[in-house]
Amino acid sequence: DLFYRQIPKVELHAHLNGSVSFATMEKLIARKPHLNIESSGTAIRSGQRRTLAECFEVFKVIHQLVDSEEDILMVAKSVIEEFAADGVKYLELRSTPREEAKTGLSKRRYIETVLEAIHQCKQEGVDIDVRFLVAVDRRNGPEVAMETVKLTEDFMLSSDGVVVGLDLSGDPTVGHGKDLLPALQRARNSGLKLALHMSEVPSQKEESELLLDLPPDRIGHGTFLHPEAGGSDSLVDKISKLNIPLELCLTSNVKGQTVPSYDKHHFQYWYERQHPCVLCTDDKGVFCTDLSQEYQLTASTFGLSQEAVWSLSLQAIHCSFAPEALKQKLVQRWAELRPHIL
Ligand code: 5GP
């Protein structure tokens, strides 16, 4: 439907390597024929389901394909251009810096290369503002987390405001958030915004309670926070009082089987409580979606009017980590576009 493509959108939860499109994936595969990877193995198509564990296996395959500065530059530029082509006007991209002995890639160069891609897109006039969140993969433990926070602090000072925060992601069944608290606390004290994956699986209740004491600036997924899903009233109360926005990714959660069907998605619970909810793609490449499709899917599943959909996209501006001046600029842009669309 044209309406969903046309509305200006804000994407706040997009993992770089999960967002690689089919077309870019084919190019990467052609560059590395010796890996013998098939493009069908890096995407979960319509109607297909995978367990969350299988999704994390997919990321390992993609990481084999994206292991040099050249790859990262190409992937990041394409992902930014694709979001812009889908009507995303403001994007917060996140990615886990990796070092790769084979190609001489360091974590610092990894981040610099993503920033170079953002810079080049801006130079080329791509109609999108991009910010970057450095991701901590929980699987790598507390030392790596602390090292990543220190690296991110350097970039916060040197990136002209492009690096705005820290993400916590990776396999939720591995490790415990309490071990990562010192690193997250430090990040918070240095002025980095925190976007944390929370309660993606039922066993994370205690961890979510700990993480909420930081508190995070945004919550990724939060599938099992509310009492009906095995969470608790106290979790919901804290999140409501602090008004912490939720980043919700319908296709990702259904295809990754943490939510049984679209109509059972926790979007409904939080939306009814008028809690700030931001629709996001998570991994548009792996889950074969885009942000327009996520908006359309949510509208059709929960019967949202076009007016309600517009409000969701407008509200997302205020949930972003953009500086106040940029938020105002985006609000203005939305106001200018509105009469042409609604
Ligand atoms: P990258 O950080 O390499 O750019 O993007 C892929 C990584 O993002 C994965 O290895 C994983 O750490 C994280 N990621 C992507 N999707 C999800 C998700 O749905 N849940 C969690 N917890 N982590 C994810």
Boltz pocket constraint, residues with backbone or C-beta under 6 A from the ligand:
constraints:
  - pocket:
      binder: B
      contacts: [[A, 15], [A, 16], [A, 17], [A, 18], [A, 56], [A, 59], [A, 60], [A, 94], [A, 95], [A, 96], [A, 97], [A, 135], [A, 137], [A, 168], [A, 169], [A, 170], [A, 171], [A, 172], [A, 197], [A, 200], [A, 252], [A, 282], [A, 283]]
      max_distance: 6.0
